[in-house]
Each structure stands twice: as structure tokens, then as C-alpha cells.
Amino acid sequence: MMQWLLILALIVGIYYFFIRKPHRKESPKKQEEIMVECEKCGIYVSSKEAIIQSGKYYCSKECCLK
Ligand SMILES: [Zn+2]
């Protein structure tokens, strides 16, 4: 009997997951957070923290300046 409740909860969960998805587009967060590789040292940093210079990503100012 409990198994059916779990399956039902799972279906409802999946249902809400797909229903909610389109609403994410309306969020004010424009920039997606992606992982980018530092041009200098190869460390992966999030695009938010990375320094972009002449179209290349750097993990820190030190890598950027060198
Ligand atoms: Zn670096």
C-alpha cells in the first residue's frame, strides 16, 4: 500500500518539475553560471568569477596580467 503512495508522490514530483521549468526563463538571472577554463593555468572557474579579457577566460588577475 505504501508503495503506491511513493509512486504517486514521484509522479507528482516529476509533474511539478516539468510544470515549473518554463517559469525559470522569467527569472531575472540572465547570465548562466558555467564552468570555464583559465587560459593560463587551466583551472576551472565559474563564468561569474572568471575575468574575461579579449575573449579569453582567466581565473584571477594574476593569470590575466601575465
Ligand atoms: Zn589561472
N, CA, C, O and the ligand as a Tripos MOL2 file, in Angstrom:
@<TRIPOS>MOLECULE
protein
  265   263    67     0     0
PROTEIN
NO_CHARGES

@<TRIPOS>ATOM
      1 N           0.8400   -1.2200    0.0000 N.3       1 MET1
      2 CA          0.0000    0.0000    0.0000 C.3       1 MET1
      3 C           0.8670    1.2590    0.0000 C.2       1 MET1
      4 O           0.5930    2.2060   -0.7370 O.2       1 MET1
      5 N           1.8930    1.2640    0.8140 N.am      2 MET2
      6 CA          2.7940    2.4240    0.8970 C.3       2 MET2
      7 C           3.5390    2.6600   -0.4210 C.2       2 MET2
      8 O           3.9000    3.7880   -0.7540 O.2       2 MET2
      9 N           3.7550    1.5930   -1.1430 N.am      3 GLN3
     10 CA          4.4770    1.7010   -2.4140 C.3       3 GLN3
     11 C           3.7230    2.5800   -3.3980 C.2       3 GLN3
     12 O           4.3290    3.3510   -4.1420 O.2       3 GLN3
     13 N           2.4100    2.4640   -3.4010 N.am      4 TRP4
     14 CA          1.5940    3.2680   -4.3150 C.3       4 TRP4
     15 C           1.6780    4.7500   -3.9570 C.2       4 TRP4
     16 O           1.6890    5.6210   -4.8270 O.2       4 TRP4
     17 N           1.7370    5.0060   -2.6660 N.am      5 LEU5
     18 CA          1.8720    6.4040   -2.2260 C.3       5 LEU5
     19 C           3.1990    6.9940   -2.7070 C.2       5 LEU5
     20 O           3.2720    8.1510   -3.1190 O.2       5 LEU5
     21 N           4.2340    6.1740   -2.6420 N.am      6 LEU6
     22 CA          5.5570    6.6160   -3.0850 C.3       6 LEU6
     23 C           5.5770    6.8760   -4.5920 C.2       6 LEU6
     24 O           6.1490    7.8600   -5.0580 O.2       6 LEU6
     25 N           4.9460    5.9810   -5.3360 N.am      7 ILE7
     26 CA          4.8740    6.1460   -6.8010 C.3       7 ILE7
     27 C           4.0660    7.3990   -7.1420 C.2       7 ILE7
     28 O           4.4320    8.1610   -8.0360 O.2       7 ILE7
     29 N           2.9730    7.5970   -6.4230 N.am      8 LEU8
     30 CA          2.1350    8.7770   -6.6430 C.3       8 LEU8
     31 C           2.9100   10.0600   -6.3360 C.2       8 LEU8
     32 O           2.8340   11.0410   -7.0770 O.2       8 LEU8
     33 N           3.6510   10.0300   -5.2360 N.am      9 ALA9
     34 CA          4.4700   11.1900   -4.8570 C.3       9 ALA9
     35 C           5.5290   11.4690   -5.9220 C.2       9 ALA9
     36 O           5.8290   12.6240   -6.2250 O.2       9 ALA9
     37 N           6.0830   10.4150   -6.4780 N.am     10 LEU10
     38 CA          7.1040   10.5310   -7.5240 C.3      10 LEU10
     39 C           6.5010   11.1460   -8.7870 C.2      10 LEU10
     40 O           7.1040   12.0260   -9.4020 O.2      10 LEU10
     41 N           5.3180   10.6830   -9.1690 N.am     11 ILE11
     42 CA          4.6370   11.2150  -10.3580 C.3      11 ILE11
     43 C           4.3260   12.6950  -10.1610 C.2      11 ILE11
     44 O           4.5490   13.5100  -11.0560 O.2      11 ILE11
     45 N           3.8150   13.0300   -8.9990 N.am     12 VAL12
     46 CA          3.5080   14.4320   -8.6890 C.3      12 VAL12
     47 C           4.7810   15.2700   -8.7250 C.2      12 VAL12
     48 O           4.7810   16.3910   -9.2350 O.2      12 VAL12
     49 N           5.8480   14.7300   -8.1890 N.am     13 GLY13
     50 CA          7.1440   15.4130   -8.1830 C.3      13 GLY13
     51 C           7.6530   15.6930   -9.5840 C.2      13 GLY13
     52 O           8.1140   16.7940   -9.8810 O.2      13 GLY13
     53 N           7.5650   14.6850  -10.4410 N.am     14 ILE14
     54 CA          8.0030   14.8360  -11.8370 C.3      14 ILE14
     55 C           7.0950   15.8380  -12.5540 C.2      14 ILE14
     56 O           7.5600   16.6680  -13.3350 O.2      14 ILE14
     57 N           5.8030   15.7460  -12.2750 N.am     15 TYR15
     58 CA          4.8250   16.6400  -12.8820 C.3      15 TYR15
     59 C           5.1400   18.0990  -12.5550 C.2      15 TYR15
     60 O           5.1600   18.9590  -13.4350 O.2      15 TYR15
     61 N           5.3820   18.3540  -11.2850 N.am     16 TYR16
     62 CA          5.7040   19.7270  -10.8670 C.3      16 TYR16
     63 C           7.0500   20.1830  -11.4180 C.2      16 TYR16
     64 O           7.2450   21.3650  -11.7030 O.2      16 TYR16
     65 N           7.9690   19.2430  -11.5650 N.am     17 PHE17
     66 CA          9.2920   19.5590  -12.1030 C.3      17 PHE17
     67 C           9.1670   20.0930  -13.5270 C.2      17 PHE17
     68 O           9.8160   21.0750  -13.8880 O.2      17 PHE17
     69 N           8.3320   19.4440  -14.3280 N.am     18 PHE18
     70 CA          8.1760   19.8590  -15.7250 C.3      18 PHE18
     71 C           7.2920   21.0810  -15.8620 C.2      18 PHE18
     72 O           7.4630   21.8830  -16.7810 O.2      18 PHE18
     73 N           6.3570   21.2210  -14.9570 N.am     19 ILE19
     74 CA          5.4720   22.3940  -14.9850 C.3      19 ILE19
     75 C           6.2510   23.6380  -14.5900 C.2      19 ILE19
     76 O           6.0550   24.7030  -15.1740 O.2      19 ILE19
     77 N           7.1020   23.5170  -13.6410 N.am     20 ARG20
     78 CA          7.8570   24.6690  -13.1260 C.3      20 ARG20
     79 C           8.9540   25.1320  -14.0810 C.2      20 ARG20
     80 O           9.3390   26.3010  -14.0680 O.2      20 ARG20
     81 N           9.4430   24.2410  -14.8880 N.am     21 LYS21
     82 CA         10.5850   24.5270  -15.7490 C.3      21 LYS21
     83 C          10.4330   25.8000  -16.5990 C.2      21 LYS21
     84 O          11.3450   26.6270  -16.6050 O.2      21 LYS21
     85 N           9.3210   25.9840  -17.3120 N.am     22 PRO22
     86 CA          9.2150   27.1950  -18.1460 C.3      22 PRO22
     87 C           9.3210   28.4940  -17.3670 C.2      22 PRO22
     88 O           9.7290   29.5210  -17.9100 O.2      22 PRO22
     89 N           8.9560   28.4480  -16.1020 N.am     23 HIS23
     90 CA          8.9920   29.6620  -15.2770 C.3      23 HIS23
     91 C          10.4180   30.1330  -15.0070 C.2      23 HIS23
     92 O          10.6480   31.2980  -14.6840 O.2      23 HIS23
     93 N          11.3440   29.2360  -15.1400 N.am     24 ARG24
     94 CA         12.7410   29.5950  -14.8650 C.3      24 ARG24
     95 C          13.2600   30.6440  -15.8560 C.2      24 ARG24
     96 O          14.1600   31.4210  -15.5360 O.2      24 ARG24
     97 N          12.6910   30.6570  -17.0430 N.am     25 LYS25
     98 CA         13.1130   31.6180  -18.0650 C.3      25 LYS25
     99 C          12.8030   33.0530  -17.6430 C.2      25 LYS25
    100 O          13.4780   33.9980  -18.0530 O.2      25 LYS25
    101 N          11.7830   33.1920  -16.8280 N.am     26 GLU26
    102 CA         11.3490   34.5210  -16.4050 C.3      26 GLU26
    103 C          12.1940   35.0860  -15.2590 C.2      26 GLU26
    104 O          12.0490   36.2460  -14.8730 O.2      26 GLU26
    105 N          13.0640   34.2510  -14.7350 N.am     27 SER27
    106 CA         13.8950   34.7190  -13.6310 C.3      27 SER27
    107 C          14.8320   35.8310  -14.0920 C.2      27 SER27
    108 O          15.3010   35.8080  -15.2300 O.2      27 SER27
    109 N          15.1080   36.8000  -13.2280 N.am     28 PRO28
    110 CA         15.9550   37.9400  -13.6230 C.3      28 PRO28
    111 C          17.4090   37.5670  -13.8700 C.2      28 PRO28
    112 O          18.1780   38.3480  -14.4300 O.2      28 PRO28
    113 N          17.7770   36.3590  -13.4440 N.am     29 LYS29
    114 CA         19.1540   35.9140  -13.6190 C.3      29 LYS29
    115 C          19.4180   35.6700  -15.0980 C.2      29 LYS29
    116 O          18.9800   34.6670  -15.6610 O.2      29 LYS29
    117 N          20.1300   36.5870  -15.7110 N.am     30 LYS30
    118 CA         20.3760   36.4830  -17.1570 C.3      30 LYS30
    119 C          21.5670   35.5860  -17.4560 C.2      30 LYS30
    120 O          21.4990   34.7140  -18.3220 O.2      30 LYS30
    121 N          22.6310   35.8040  -16.7490 N.am     31 GLN31
    122 CA         23.8550   35.0620  -17.0230 C.3      31 GLN31
    123 C          23.8120   33.6760  -16.3960 C.2      31 GLN31
    124 O          23.6270   33.5300  -15.1870 O.2      31 GLN31
    125 N          23.9810   32.6850  -17.2190 N.am     32 GLU32
    126 CA         24.0350   31.3290  -16.7050 C.3      32 GLU32
    127 C          25.4270   31.0490  -16.1600 C.2      32 GLU32
    128 O          26.4420   31.4650  -16.7180 O.2      32 GLU32
    129 N          25.4310   30.3380  -15.0650 N.am     33 GLU33
    130 CA         26.7160   30.0130  -14.4730 C.3      33 GLU33
    131 C          27.2810   28.7550  -15.1190 C.2      33 GLU33
    132 O          26.7470   27.6570  -14.9570 O.2      33 GLU33
    133 N          28.3570   28.9360  -15.8420 N.am     34 ILE34
    134 CA         29.0120   27.7970  -16.4820 C.3      34 ILE34
    135 C          30.4690   27.7530  -16.0320 C.2      34 ILE34
    136 O          31.0250   28.7530  -15.5800 O.2      34 ILE34
    137 N          31.0610   26.5980  -16.1610 N.am     35 MET35
    138 CA         32.4580   26.4600  -15.7890 C.3      35 MET35
    139 C          33.3380   26.7290  -17.0020 C.2      35 MET35
    140 O          33.1390   26.1640  -18.0780 O.2      35 MET35
    141 N          34.3140   27.6070  -16.8000 N.am     36 VAL36
    142 CA         35.2210   27.9500  -17.8920 C.3      36 VAL36
    143 C          36.6580   27.6650  -17.4690 C.2      36 VAL36
    144 O          37.0040   27.7200  -16.2890 O.2      36 VAL36
    145 N          37.4750   27.3630  -18.4600 N.am     37 GLU37
    146 CA         38.8680   27.0200  -18.1830 C.3      37 GLU37
    147 C          39.7510   28.2590  -18.2910 C.2      37 GLU37
    148 O          39.6540   29.0250  -19.2490 O.2      37 GLU37
    149 N          40.6090   28.4410  -17.2950 N.am     38 CYS38
    150 CA         41.5560   29.5520  -17.3090 C.3      38 CYS38
    151 C          42.5580   29.3520  -18.4430 C.2      38 CYS38
    152 O          43.1350   28.2770  -18.6040 O.2      38 CYS38
    153 N          42.7460   30.4010  -19.2130 N.am     39 GLU39
    154 CA         43.6460   30.3340  -20.3760 C.3      39 GLU39
    155 C          45.0970   30.0820  -19.9680 C.2      39 GLU39
    156 O          45.8720   29.4800  -20.7120 O.2      39 GLU39
    157 N          45.4410   30.5470  -18.7900 N.am     40 LYS40
    158 CA         46.8340   30.4840  -18.3360 C.3      40 LYS40
    159 C          47.1710   29.1820  -17.5950 C.2      40 LYS40
    160 O          48.1030   28.4670  -17.9630 O.2      40 LYS40
    161 N          46.4030   28.8940  -16.5580 N.am     41 CYS41
    162 CA         46.7690   27.7530  -15.7080 C.3      41 CYS41
    163 C          45.8410   26.5380  -15.8530 C.2      41 CYS41
    164 O          46.1300   25.4710  -15.3110 O.2      41 CYS41
    165 N          44.7480   26.6960  -16.5710 N.am     42 GLY42
    166 CA         43.8780   25.5550  -16.8400 C.3      42 GLY42
    167 C          42.9040   25.2010  -15.7380 C.2      42 GLY42
    168 O          42.2180   24.1810  -15.8080 O.2      42 GLY42
    169 N          42.8430   26.0490  -14.7150 N.am     43 ILE43
    170 CA         41.9090   25.8170  -13.6140 C.3      43 ILE43
    171 C          40.4930   26.1930  -14.0670 C.2      43 ILE43
    172 O          40.2910   27.1590  -14.8020 O.2      43 ILE43
    173 N          39.5380   25.4100  -13.6110 N.am     44 TYR44
    174 CA         38.1540   25.7000  -13.9630 C.3      44 TYR44
    175 C          37.5170   26.6120  -12.9250 C.2      44 TYR44
    176 O          37.5350   26.3330  -11.7260 O.2      44 TYR44
    177 N          36.9580   27.7020  -13.4140 N.am     45 VAL45
    178 CA         36.2580   28.6430  -12.5490 C.3      45 VAL45
    179 C          34.8810   28.9320  -13.1410 C.2      45 VAL45
    180 O          34.6660   28.7570  -14.3410 O.2      45 VAL45
    181 N          33.9630   29.3710  -12.3050 N.am     46 SER46
    182 CA         32.6360   29.7110  -12.8000 C.3      46 SER46
    183 C          32.7290   31.0000  -13.6180 C.2      46 SER46
    184 O          33.5620   31.8640  -13.3480 O.2      46 SER46
    185 N          31.8750   31.1070  -14.6000 N.am     47 SER47
    186 CA         31.9060   32.2530  -15.5170 C.3      47 SER47
    187 C          31.6790   33.5760  -14.7890 C.2      47 SER47
    188 O          32.0720   34.6390  -15.2690 O.2      47 SER47
    189 N          31.0440   33.4950  -13.6330 N.am     48 LYS48
    190 CA         30.7880   34.7010  -12.8420 C.3      48 LYS48
    191 C          32.0730   35.2230  -12.1850 C.2      48 LYS48
    192 O          32.2870   36.4300  -12.0710 O.2      48 LYS48
    193 N          32.9000   34.3010  -11.7670 N.am     49 GLU49
    194 CA         34.1300   34.6800  -11.0730 C.3      49 GLU49
    195 C          35.2880   34.9170  -12.0400 C.2      49 GLU49
    196 O          36.2630   35.5900  -11.7080 O.2      49 GLU49
    197 N          35.1670   34.3660  -13.2140 N.am     50 ALA50
    198 CA         36.2550   34.4640  -14.1830 C.3      50 ALA50
    199 C          36.4260   35.8930  -14.6920 C.2      50 ALA50
    200 O          35.4760   36.6750  -14.7470 O.2      50 ALA50
    201 N          37.6540   36.2030  -15.0560 N.am     51 ILE51
    202 CA         37.9620   37.5050  -15.6500 C.3      51 ILE51
    203 C          38.0560   37.2940  -17.1610 C.2      51 ILE51
    204 O          38.8090   36.4460  -17.6400 O.2      51 ILE51
    205 N          37.2920   38.0680  -17.8820 N.am     52 ILE52
    206 CA         37.2840   37.9290  -19.3410 C.3      52 ILE52
    207 C          38.0950   39.0700  -19.9510 C.2      52 ILE52
    208 O          37.8120   40.2480  -19.7360 O.2      52 ILE52
    209 N          39.0990   38.6850  -20.7090 N.am     53 GLN53
    210 CA         39.9010   39.6930  -21.4060 C.3      53 GLN53
    211 C          40.1820   39.2120  -22.8220 C.2      53 GLN53
    212 O          40.6650   38.1010  -23.0370 O.2      53 GLN53
    213 N          39.8760   40.0550  -23.7600 N.am     54 SER54
    214 CA         39.9750   39.7710  -25.2040 C.3      54 SER54
    215 C          39.4350   38.3730  -25.5380 C.2      54 SER54
    216 O          40.0690   37.5790  -26.2320 O.2      54 SER54
    217 N          38.2480   38.1200  -25.0170 N.am     55 GLY55
    218 CA         37.5330   36.8900  -25.3410 C.3      55 GLY55
    219 C          38.0540   35.6320  -24.6910 C.2      55 GLY55
    220 O          37.6230   34.5280  -25.0260 O.2      55 GLY55
    221 N          38.9920   35.7920  -23.7480 N.am     56 LYS56
    222 CA         39.5290   34.6220  -23.0660 C.3      56 LYS56
    223 C          39.2680   34.7180  -21.5650 C.2      56 LYS56
    224 O          39.1940   35.8030  -20.9880 O.2      56 LYS56
    225 N          39.1350   33.5540  -20.9670 N.am     57 TYR57
    226 CA         38.8210   33.4970  -19.5420 C.3      57 TYR57
    227 C          40.0700   33.2790  -18.6950 C.2      57 TYR57
    228 O          40.9630   32.5070  -19.0430 O.2      57 TYR57
    229 N          40.0970   33.9800  -17.5870 N.am     58 TYR58
    230 CA         41.2000   33.8150  -16.6340 C.3      58 TYR58
    231 C          40.6330   33.6460  -15.2330 C.2      58 TYR58
    232 O          39.6030   34.2280  -14.8960 O.2      58 TYR58
    233 N          41.3190   32.8380  -14.4140 N.am     59 CYS59
    234 CA         40.8070   32.5230  -13.0880 C.3      59 CYS59
    235 C          41.0220   33.7040  -12.1210 C.2      59 CYS59
    236 O          40.2210   33.9200  -11.2120 O.2      59 CYS59
    237 N          42.0850   34.4460  -12.3210 N.am     60 SER60
    238 CA         42.4040   35.5550  -11.4160 C.3      60 SER60
    239 C          43.1420   36.6470  -12.1600 C.2      60 SER60
    240 O          43.5240   36.4800  -13.3190 O.2      60 SER60
    241 N          43.3390   37.7640  -11.4860 N.am     61 LYS61
    242 CA         44.0550   38.8770  -12.0940 C.3      61 LYS61
    243 C          45.5020   38.5160  -12.3940 C.2      61 LYS61
    244 O          46.0940   38.9800  -13.3690 O.2      61 LYS61
    245 N          46.0480   37.6790  -11.5310 N.am     62 GLU62
    246 CA         47.4510   37.2700  -11.7200 C.3      62 GLU62
    247 C          47.6350   36.5540  -13.0510 C.2      62 GLU62
    248 O          48.5920   36.8110  -13.7820 O.2      62 GLU62
    249 N          46.7020   35.6490  -13.3580 N.am     63 CYS63
    250 CA         46.8000   34.9250  -14.6270 C.3      63 CYS63
    251 C          46.5200   35.8720  -15.7910 C.2      63 CYS63
    252 O          47.0890   35.7330  -16.8740 O.2      63 CYS63
    253 N          45.6610   36.8060  -15.5560 N.am     64 CYS64
    254 CA         45.2400   37.7470  -16.5870 C.3      64 CYS64
    255 C          46.3840   38.6610  -17.0000 C.2      64 CYS64
    256 O          46.5560   38.9600  -18.1810 O.2      64 CYS64
    257 N          47.1610   39.1020  -16.0220 N.am     65 LEU65
    258 CA         48.2140   40.0890  -16.2690 C.3      65 LEU65
    259 C          49.4740   39.4830  -16.8750 C.2      65 LEU65
    260 O          50.1830   40.1410  -17.6350 O.2      65 LEU65
    261 N          49.7460   38.2320  -16.5390 N.am     66 LYS66
    262 CA         50.9800   37.6170  -17.0020 C.3      66 LYS66
    263 C          51.0140   37.4130  -18.5190 C.2      66 LYS66
    264 O          51.9990   36.9020  -19.0510 O.2      66 LYS66
    265 ZN         44.6490   30.8580  -13.9210 Zn       67 ZN67
@<TRIPOS>BOND
     1     1     2 1
     2     2     3 1
     3     3     4 2
     4     3     5 am
     5     5     6 1
     6     6     7 1
     7     7     8 2
     8     7     9 am
     9     9    10 1
    10    10    11 1
    11    11    12 2
    12    11    13 am
    13    13    14 1
    14    14    15 1
    15    15    16 2
    16    15    17 am
    17    17    18 1
    18    18    19 1
    19    19    20 2
    20    19    21 am
    21    21    22 1
    22    22    23 1
    23    23    24 2
    24    23    25 am
    25    25    26 1
    26    26    27 1
    27    27    28 2
    28    27    29 am
    29    29    30 1
    30    30    31 1
    31    31    32 2
    32    31    33 am
    33    33    34 1
    34    34    35 1
    35    35    36 2
    36    35    37 am
    37    37    38 1
    38    38    39 1
    39    39    40 2
    40    39    41 am
    41    41    42 1
    42    42    43 1
    43    43    44 2
    44    43    45 am
    45    45    46 1
    46    46    47 1
    47    47    48 2
    48    47    49 am
    49    49    50 1
    50    50    51 1
    51    51    52 2
    52    51    53 am
    53    53    54 1
    54    54    55 1
    55    55    56 2
    56    55    57 am
    57    57    58 1
    58    58    59 1
    59    59    60 2
    60    59    61 am
    61    61    62 1
    62    62    63 1
    63    63    64 2
    64    63    65 am
    65    65    66 1
    66    66    67 1
    67    67    68 2
    68    67    69 am
    69    69    70 1
    70    70    71 1
    71    71    72 2
    72    71    73 am
    73    73    74 1
    74    74    75 1
    75    75    76 2
    76    75    77 am
    77    77    78 1
    78    78    79 1
    79    79    80 2
    80    79    81 am
    81    81    82 1
    82    82    83 1
    83    83    84 2
    84    83    85 am
    85    85    86 1
    86    86    87 1
    87    87    88 2
    88    87    89 am
    89    89    90 1
    90    90    91 1
    91    91    92 2
    92    91    93 am
    93    93    94 1
    94    94    95 1
    95    95    96 2
    96    95    97 am
    97    97    98 1
    98    98    99 1
    99    99   100 2
   100    99   101 am
   101   101   102 1
   102   102   103 1
   103   103   104 2
   104   103   105 am
   105   105   106 1
   106   106   107 1
   107   107   108 2
   108   107   109 am
   109   109   110 1
   110   110   111 1
   111   111   112 2
   112   111   113 am
   113   113   114 1
   114   114   115 1
   115   115   116 2
   116   115   117 am
   117   117   118 1
   118   118   119 1
   119   119   120 2
   120   119   121 am
   121   121   122 1
   122   122   123 1
   123   123   124 2
   124   123   125 am
   125   125   126 1
   126   126   127 1
   127   127   128 2
   128   127   129 am
   129   129   130 1
   130   130   131 1
   131   131   132 2
   132   131   133 am
   133   133   134 1
   134   134   135 1
   135   135   136 2
   136   135   137 am
   137   137   138 1
   138   138   139 1
   139   139   140 2
   140   139   141 am
   141   141   142 1
   142   142   143 1
   143   143   144 2
   144   143   145 am
   145   145   146 1
   146   146   147 1
   147   147   148 2
   148   147   149 am
   149   149   150 1
   150   150   151 1
   151   151   152 2
   152   151   153 am
   153   153   154 1
   154   154   155 1
   155   155   156 2
   156   155   157 am
   157   157   158 1
   158   158   159 1
   159   159   160 2
   160   159   161 am
   161   161   162 1
   162   162   163 1
   163   163   164 2
   164   163   165 am
   165   165   166 1
   166   166   167 1
   167   167   168 2
   168   167   169 am
   169   169   170 1
   170   170   171 1
   171   171   172 2
   172   171   173 am
   173   173   174 1
   174   174   175 1
   175   175   176 2
   176   175   177 am
   177   177   178 1
   178   178   179 1
   179   179   180 2
   180   179   181 am
   181   181   182 1
   182   182   183 1
   183   183   184 2
   184   183   185 am
   185   185   186 1
   186   186   187 1
   187   187   188 2
   188   187   189 am
   189   189   190 1
   190   190   191 1
   191   191   192 2
   192   191   193 am
   193   193   194 1
   194   194   195 1
   195   195   196 2
   196   195   197 am
   197   197   198 1
   198   198   199 1
   199   199   200 2
   200   199   201 am
   201   201   202 1
   202   202   203 1
   203   203   204 2
   204   203   205 am
   205   205   206 1
   206   206   207 1
   207   207   208 2
   208   207   209 am
   209   209   210 1
   210   210   211 1
   211   211   212 2
   212   211   213 am
   213   213   214 1
   214   214   215 1
   215   215   216 2
   216   215   217 am
   217   217   218 1
   218   218   219 1
   219   219   220 2
   220   219   221 am
   221   221   222 1
   222   222   223 1
   223   223   224 2
   224   223   225 am
   225   225   226 1
   226   226   227 1
   227   227   228 2
   228   227   229 am
   229   229   230 1
   230   230   231 1
   231   231   232 2
   232   231   233 am
   233   233   234 1
   234   234   235 1
   235   235   236 2
   236   235   237 am
   237   237   238 1
   238   238   239 1
   239   239   240 2
   240   239   241 am
   241   241   242 1
   242   242   243 1
   243   243   244 2
   244   243   245 am
   245   245   246 1
   246   246   247 1
   247   247   248 2
   248   247   249 am
   249   249   250 1
   250   250   251 1
   251   251   252 2
   252   251   253 am
   253   253   254 1
   254   254   255 1
   255   255   256 2
   256   255   257 am
   257   257   258 1
   258   258   259 1
   259   259   260 2
   260   259   261 am
   261   261   262 1
   262   262   263 1
   263   263   264 2
@<TRIPOS>SUBSTRUCTURE
     1 MET1         2 RESIDUE 1 A MET
     2 MET2         6 RESIDUE 1 A MET
     3 GLN3        10 RESIDUE 1 A GLN
     4 TRP4        14 RESIDUE 1 A TRP
     5 LEU5        18 RESIDUE 1 A LEU
     6 LEU6        22 RESIDUE 1 A LEU
     7 ILE7        26 RESIDUE 1 A ILE
     8 LEU8        30 RESIDUE 1 A LEU
     9 ALA9        34 RESIDUE 1 A ALA
    10 LEU10       38 RESIDUE 1 A LEU
    11 ILE11       42 RESIDUE 1 A ILE
    12 VAL12       46 RESIDUE 1 A VAL
    13 GLY13       50 RESIDUE 1 A GLY
    14 ILE14       54 RESIDUE 1 A ILE
    15 TYR15       58 RESIDUE 1 A TYR
    16 TYR16       62 RESIDUE 1 A TYR
    17 PHE17       66 RESIDUE 1 A PHE
    18 PHE18       70 RESIDUE 1 A PHE
    19 ILE19       74 RESIDUE 1 A ILE
    20 ARG20       78 RESIDUE 1 A ARG
    21 LYS21       82 RESIDUE 1 A LYS
    22 PRO22       86 RESIDUE 1 A PRO
    23 HIS23       90 RESIDUE 1 A HIS
    24 ARG24       94 RESIDUE 1 A ARG
    25 LYS25       98 RESIDUE 1 A LYS
    26 GLU26      102 RESIDUE 1 A GLU
    27 SER27      106 RESIDUE 1 A SER
    28 PRO28      110 RESIDUE 1 A PRO
    29 LYS29      114 RESIDUE 1 A LYS
    30 LYS30      118 RESIDUE 1 A LYS
    31 GLN31      122 RESIDUE 1 A GLN
    32 GLU32      126 RESIDUE 1 A GLU
    33 GLU33      130 RESIDUE 1 A GLU
    34 ILE34      134 RESIDUE 1 A ILE
    35 MET35      138 RESIDUE 1 A MET
    36 VAL36      142 RESIDUE 1 A VAL
    37 GLU37      146 RESIDUE 1 A GLU
    38 CYS38      150 RESIDUE 1 A CYS
    39 GLU39      154 RESIDUE 1 A GLU
    40 LYS40      158 RESIDUE 1 A LYS
    41 CYS41      162 RESIDUE 1 A CYS
    42 GLY42      166 RESIDUE 1 A GLY
    43 ILE43      170 RESIDUE 1 A ILE
    44 TYR44      174 RESIDUE 1 A TYR
    45 VAL45      178 RESIDUE 1 A VAL
    46 SER46      182 RESIDUE 1 A SER
    47 SER47      186 RESIDUE 1 A SER
    48 LYS48      190 RESIDUE 1 A LYS
    49 GLU49      194 RESIDUE 1 A GLU
    50 ALA50      198 RESIDUE 1 A ALA
    51 ILE51      202 RESIDUE 1 A ILE
    52 ILE52      206 RESIDUE 1 A ILE
    53 GLN53      210 RESIDUE 1 A GLN
    54 SER54      214 RESIDUE 1 A SER
    55 GLY55      218 RESIDUE 1 A GLY
    56 LYS56      222 RESIDUE 1 A LYS
    57 TYR57      226 RESIDUE 1 A TYR
    58 TYR58      230 RESIDUE 1 A TYR
    59 CYS59      234 RESIDUE 1 A CYS
    60 SER60      238 RESIDUE 1 A SER
    61 LYS61      242 RESIDUE 1 A LYS
    62 GLU62      246 RESIDUE 1 A GLU
    63 CYS63      250 RESIDUE 1 A CYS
    64 CYS64      254 RESIDUE 1 A CYS
    65 LEU65      258 RESIDUE 1 A LEU
    66 LYS66      262 RESIDUE 1 A LYS
    67 ZN67       265 GROUP 0 **** ****
